[in-house]
Amino acid sequence: MLDIQEVVSRSYKIDSKKLFEKTRKREISLPRQIAMYFSQILTRSTLKTTGEYYGLRDHTTTMYSYKSVKDLRDTYKEFNTEILNIAEELLFIANK
């Protein structure tokens, strides 16, 4: 999950440590949700493990994050493009 947090935080120009903060500020919570989304798609982690990794969050937070990102992708073409760009970068790293 380290690669995911680094790529997402770099894409949103925030310090990767901010993903673990207990804040609801959108500039932090959205990248955290995206990182949790990719963690669920690209790793074999359970909902609970992903939530714990990102700051002792409950498994329902991981579910909410996944659904939120999926809904935003379905609704906003520009957001979907951002997610596809992050996915492309993650796949590039995975294939090194």
HUWO-V428685 format. One record per backbone hydrogen bond with DSSP energy under -0.5 kcal/mol. CO is the residue of the C=O (numbers start at 1). NH is the residue of the N-H. E is the energy in kcal/mol with one decimal. If there is no record, write none. Layout:
BEGIN
co = <CO	CO>
nh = <NH	NH>
e = <E	E>
END
This chain:
BEGIN
co = <1	2	3	4	5	6	7	8	9	10	15	16	17	18	21	25	25	26	28	29	30	31	32	33	34	35	36	37	38	39	46	47	48	49	50	51	52	52	53	58	58	59	60	61	62	63	64	65	66	67	68	69	70	71	72	75	76	77	78	79	80	81	82	83	84	85	86	87	88	89	90	91	93>
nh = <5	6	7	8	9	10	11	12	14	13	18	19	20	21	23	28	29	30	32	33	34	35	36	37	38	39	40	41	42	43	50	51	52	53	54	57	55	56	55	61	62	63	64	65	66	67	68	69	70	71	72	73	74	75	76	77	80	81	82	83	84	85	86	87	88	89	90	91	92	93	94	95	96>
e = <-2.5	-2.2	-2.7	-2.6	-2.2	-2.1	-2.4	-1.7	-2.6	-1.0	-2.0	-1.2	-1.5	-1.4	-1.5	-2.0	-3.5	-1.9	-2.0	-2.5	-2.4	-2.5	-2.4	-2.4	-2.6	-2.2	-1.8	-1.8	-3.2	-1.2	-2.5	-2.4	-2.6	-2.5	-1.9	-2.8	-1.1	-1.9	-0.5	-1.0	-1.2	-2.0	-2.5	-2.6	-2.4	-2.4	-2.7	-2.4	-2.4	-2.7	-2.5	-2.5	-2.1	-1.6	-3.0	-0.6	-2.3	-2.1	-1.8	-2.3	-2.5	-2.2	-2.1	-2.7	-2.4	-2.0	-2.5	-2.5	-2.0	-2.1	-2.3	-1.5	-1.3>
END
